[in-house]
Amino acid sequence: MNLQIRSKDVTLTDATKAHIEGAVEAFQKFSLDITTINCVIAAEKKGVNVEFDIHIAHAQPVIINQSDDSLDAAIDLAIDKGSKALRRLHDKVVSHKATSVKDLETLDA
């Protein structure tokens, strides 16, 4: 998995970069084949905008945008939204591959 962190008009500290990297590693728990994550942090007139562009093999990319006055709050909210979106995608993949009750009844017959 590749991770790219870019900032525009914002200075990122090592602690902020480590926070983003740690959260991105937590995305691996969903057992999706994540190939690339692009994180763009940009200053706006009112606060900061954080965008996660998560590319998953054999699926559409997941794009998360979050704006807030505080950099840390925007990052945390974007991470929460990303986790929720990846969990939903994981649940779709798992439930799609599961066998239904009808299939179990026809196998026994």
N, C-alpha and C positions, 0 to 999 in steps of 0.2 A: 504494500500500500504506500503510495506517495502522498506526502503532505506538503503543500505550499502555502505559506503564510505571507500575505502582502499587506502593506499598510500605505495609505495615501494621506498625507498631512497629519499623521499620528505617529508618535514615537513609541515603539513597543519595548517594554522591559523584558529581561530574561524570565522574570516570574510570570508575566503575561503569556509569553511564548510557551513556557512549561505548562501553564494551566490549559492552554488550547491543545497541546500535544497529549496531555493526560486525558482530556475529555475525548479526543479523537480515538485514543487507544480503547476507551470504554465502548466505542461504537462497534468494536470487534465482537462483543458478546452476543450480537444478534445473528451471527453465523451467516452473514451475507458476504458475497465476494466483492468487497469494496476495493476498487482499483486506485482511485485518486480522490483526494479531498483538497479543494482549493478554498482557502479562507481569505477573504478580502475585508480589510478594516479601513473605513474611510471616515474622515471628519466631515460633518455637515454643519449647516448654520445652527441647527439645534441638536447638539450632541454628536453621537457616533452611530454609524451604520455598520453592522457586521453581517457578512454574507458567507454562508457555507454552500459550496457546490460539491455534492457528494456523487461520484460516479460509481455505479454498481454494474458488474458484468451481467449481461442478459436482462437489463431492466433500464427504465428511464432514469435519468439523473434526478436526484432530490436536491432542490434548491431552497435554502432557508434564508430569509432576510429578517433582520431585527434591528430596530433603531431604539436608542435610549439616550438619556443625558449622560449616564456614566458608562465608561468603557467596560468595566467588570460586569455591570448589570446586563449590558447588551450581550456580552459573550455568554453569560450564564443562561439568559433567556433563549439565545440561539441554540445553545447546546441542548437545552430541554426540548425545544421544538424539533431538533434533529433526532434526538433519542425517540421521541414520540412517533415521528414519521418513519424511522427505521423499524421500530417495533411493529407498527401497522403493516409495513411491507413484509416483515418476517412472518407475522401472523397470516397474511394472505398466502405466502408461499407454503407455509406449513399446512394450513387448512386445505389448500388446493391439492396437495399431494396425499392427504389422508384418505383412507378408504371410507366409504359411506356405509350405512347400515344395509342398504339395498345390495351393495357388492358383497357384504359378508353373508347375507342370506343366500345369494346365488352360488357362492363358493361352497357352502355346506350341502347344497342339494345335489 
